[in-house]
Amino acid sequence: MSRTPVTHGFLRTASAAAHLRLFVLVGVLTVLVTRAFLSLADYPKLGGGAGKGGLHIAHMLWGGLLMLAGLLAMLVFTGVVSRQRGALVGGIGFGLFIDEVGKLVSVDGYFYRPAAGIIYLTFVALTGLAWWATRRERTEREAAPVATRSAVAAETALNGILRGLTPQERDEALRRLRGTSAAATELDMALAALLEAVPERPARDLRPHHHATQRARTWLMARVARVSGDLRFVRIAAWGATLQAALLLIAVAADGLTGNLADETQWTAIAGALACSLASLVLAVRGTALLRRDGNAALRPLRAALLVDLLLGQVFKFTINQFSAVVGWLISLALLYVISAQLGRRQVQRAPAGHGMPQSGTG
């Protein structure tokens, strides 16, 4: 039997991207729910007394305990379920922890204004990590080293021993294992036999509310796909990206002329927001102008305009407007989804033909 190659580094799990996305999503929701609750409660703490002698347990502590619980779940137990539960519990804990970052970086404590921007920037970085893991996962399905494919197949088999494998999971693991031009090793053949022998996961008996949820999800996904594929919504997204960038420039100019900025202290954030909005406006205007003549060429500057806003501009907007900037953030996300979905659809349609798509007009 051939020796297993020694690898220098860490083996990324096959479910890394999905668990990272879950961690980020749960963390974001935790921060938003916590801020909303504390705003209604009119005090930045969860539990504890006020005044002299009162016991105040900061929710940063609860966040640390939940992150510890998530870490222990992944350290003690094996399988994909433990990592899923760890990502869920750890995401809640991280959301509670990062919500109080203002206490760690400033004497102003919880009300430190740039804290919202720091929180947003942290989740942008984590989203970038999840995006990188997703891209690497897609690439390694075809180009991963043989040893890596064998390790991933072994992990899939282990999960199957614990809870069974669906036909799709089994087929994907076997395809990865056999998707190489190299001759199959004894290890590969043993892993393939193990995957074939792992029992199939029994189908769950769905309750009525599960069926209702599935129908609602199917309906929603169909509507979203229709919106993202309709050129009218692409034009709306283009104008939305343009107006969103222009409105901030107009609002800051109006506040400056009326003297509303006299007591402003976050001038660095204002300058950053103006620079990002100006860059987004230039890109959005270019994309909107190109949309009538060349739909394919227009989508890239439009997406770039929204990415500048989401990756950079929103950091400054959260610093200036605090969590009231969530509405603008959600609008930018929706616009980016429409533009990116249309761009991806055109790339898929263009690939088989090997040439560019015909230009699409807007009239």
KAGILIN-V427499 format. One record per residue. RES is the residue in one small letter. OMEGA is omega in whole degrees, -180 to 180 (none if undefined). Layout:
res=(RES | RES)
omega=(OMEGA | OMEGA)
//
This chain:
res=(m | s | r | t | p | v | t | h | g | f | l | r | t | a | s | a | a | a | h | l | r | l | f | v | l | v | g | v | l | t | v | l | v | t | r | a | f | l | s | l | a | d | y | p | k | l | g | g | g | a | g | k | g | g | l | h | i | a | h | m | l | w | g | g | l | l | m | l | a | g | l | l | a | m | l | v | f | t | g | v | v | s | r | q | r | g | a | l | v | g | g | i | g | f | g | l | f | i | d | e | v | g | k | l | v | s | v | d | g | y | f | y | r | p | a | a | g | i | i | y | l | t | f | v | a | l | t | g | l | a | w | w | a | t | r | r | e | r | t | e | r | e | a | a | p | v | a | t | r | s | a | v | a | a | e | t | a | l | n | g | i | l | r | g | l | t | p | q | e | r | d | e | a | l | r | r | l | r | g | t | s | a | a | a | t | e | l | d | m | a | l | a | a | l | l | e | a | v | p | e | r | p | a | r | d | l | r | p | h | h | h | a | t | q | r | a | r | t | w | l | m | a | r | v | a | r | v | s | g | d | l | r | f | v | r | i | a | a | w | g | a | t | l | q | a | a | l | l | l | i | a | v | a | a | d | g | l | t | g | n | l | a | d | e | t | q | w | t | a | i | a | g | a | l | a | c | s | l | a | s | l | v | l | a | v | r | g | t | a | l | l | r | r | d | g | n | a | a | l | r | p | l | r | a | a | l | l | v | d | l | l | l | g | q | v | f | k | f | t | i | n | q | f | s | a | v | v | g | w | l | i | s | l | a | l | l | y | v | i | s | a | q | l | g | r | r | q | v | q | r | a | p | a | g | h | g | m | p | q | s | g | t | g)
omega=(-179 | 180 | 177 | 180 | 177 | 180 | 178 | -178 | -176 | 176 | 179 | -179 | -179 | -178 | -175 | -177 | -179 | -179 | 175 | 178 | 178 | 179 | -179 | -178 | -180 | 178 | 179 | 180 | 179 | 179 | -178 | 179 | 180 | 179 | 179 | -180 | -179 | 176 | 178 | 180 | 177 | 175 | -174 | 174 | 177 | 178 | 178 | -178 | 180 | 178 | -177 | 178 | 179 | 180 | 179 | 177 | -178 | -179 | 170 | 179 | 177 | 177 | 178 | 179 | 179 | 175 | 177 | 179 | 178 | 179 | 179 | 178 | -180 | 180 | -174 | -175 | -179 | 177 | -175 | -179 | 180 | 178 | 178 | 179 | 178 | 178 | -180 | -179 | 179 | 177 | 176 | 180 | -180 | 177 | 178 | -180 | -174 | 179 | -179 | -179 | 179 | 179 | -175 | -173 | -175 | 175 | 178 | 176 | -173 | -175 | 177 | -170 | 179 | -179 | -180 | 177 | 178 | 178 | -180 | -179 | 178 | -180 | 173 | 179 | 179 | 176 | 176 | 177 | 178 | 178 | 179 | 179 | 178 | 179 | 179 | 179 | 179 | -179 | -175 | 174 | -179 | -170 | -178 | 175 | -178 | -179 | 179 | 178 | 179 | -180 | 179 | 178 | 179 | 178 | 178 | 178 | 178 | 177 | 179 | 177 | -177 | -173 | -178 | 180 | 171 | 178 | 179 | 179 | 180 | -179 | -180 | 180 | 179 | 179 | 177 | -176 | -176 | -176 | 179 | 180 | -180 | 179 | -180 | 178 | 177 | 178 | 179 | -180 | 178 | 179 | 178 | 178 | 179 | 179 | 179 | -176 | -179 | -179 | 178 | 180 | -180 | 179 | 180 | 173 | -177 | 177 | -177 | -178 | 174 | 177 | 179 | 179 | 179 | 178 | 179 | 179 | 179 | 179 | -178 | -180 | 177 | 179 | 180 | 178 | 179 | 180 | -176 | -179 | -178 | -178 | 178 | 178 | 174 | 177 | 176 | 179 | 179 | 179 | 177 | 178 | 180 | -178 | -179 | 178 | -177 | -176 | 179 | 178 | 180 | -178 | 179 | 179 | 180 | 178 | 178 | -179 | -178 | 178 | -180 | 180 | -175 | -178 | -179 | 180 | -176 | -177 | 177 | 179 | 179 | 178 | 178 | 179 | 179 | -180 | 180 | 179 | 178 | 178 | 178 | -180 | 179 | -180 | -179 | 178 | 178 | 180 | 180 | 178 | -180 | -173 | -180 | -176 | -174 | -177 | -179 | -179 | -176 | -172 | -177 | 176 | 177 | 177 | 178 | 179 | -179 | 178 | 176 | 180 | -175 | -175 | -177 | -174 | -177 | 176 | 180 | 180 | 177 | 177 | -177 | -172 | -176 | -172 | 169 | 178 | -179 | -178 | 178 | 178 | 179 | 177 | 179 | 178 | 180 | 179 | 179 | 179 | -179 | -178 | -178 | 179 | 178 | 179 | 178 | 179 | -180 | 178 | 178 | -180 | -177 | -173 | -177 | -177 | 179 | 177 | -176 | 177 | 175 | 179 | -180 | 178 | 180 | -178 | none)
//
